[in-house]
């Protein structure tokens, strides 16, 4: 079967996982999407309120002889109620995704076990038992965080980036171009480091299955190992496989763990550049850039770059889960034994 691969990971496997979720949890999927969309819009609305708060309330109040804080208090209460709704929506979709993830993993294990019982003996003779068990335990478990946390985070990030981008264009176009330039740099860093990390995570899952299979084989055949004095050879084989697992896991986590700090610092540079450019534009008087607009835009700048940093923080769990999904669906694609009536 033709598979579309990128950096050693099957994009098709991710599509099959999403299809399984939507088919089994249609109503929950719709509710989660609506909650994520609502929560993200409330966050952006609260950020844009900073402009109104400074330009329409705080600055006029500082110049008033007898300031009336009633309208400001009303606006703050309205904003607080909005944020409470956002917190409720965030709690709702996270709670629902826990049920979706555990239910999906349960159905996947049942599907794997049912399919495994239909496989011919040849499959079990050519695959280590520990490696097969690793698919049920390690590989399936990697999907838990992908479904419950990483997928909602990606969806929220996409919606947040889109709504924030429109808001930034509305506030100031030159500062938006500065933000986009730094975003391109962040995406280039994510692509470079994420590609290396993904290939090593795929190797890690394969090496993990190899180690589990070897340990199971040596432990179940311990009597044979003792009778033929095969202890040293057995230990040598274990060390070789264990070293391969150590190297692949070390390389995978090395690139995955440095990605988030790199993107976080690039986001800080973007924030500083926007602050400098915005201050220059405001002082020069070439554009009508108010203090409230600049403060609101800087907050939006953080909201625009933060999702990229958050997704890069989830990258190790995402690529590990996709590597595990490859092994899961490879097992499910094994042809079952055919009964010809003999």
Secondary structure as UniProt FT lines:
FT   STRAND          5..6
FT   TURN            7..8
FT   STRAND          9..10
FT   HELIX           11..24
FT   HELIX           26..52
FT   HELIX           53..58
FT   HELIX           59..62
FT   HELIX           70..116
FT   TURN            117..118
FT   HELIX           121..126
FT   HELIX           129..134
FT   HELIX           135..139
FT   HELIX           140..145
FT   HELIX           146..150
FT   HELIX           151..171
FT   HELIX           173..220
FT   HELIX           222..227
FT   TURN            228..229
FT   HELIX           231..284
FT   HELIX           291..313
FT   HELIX           315..332
//
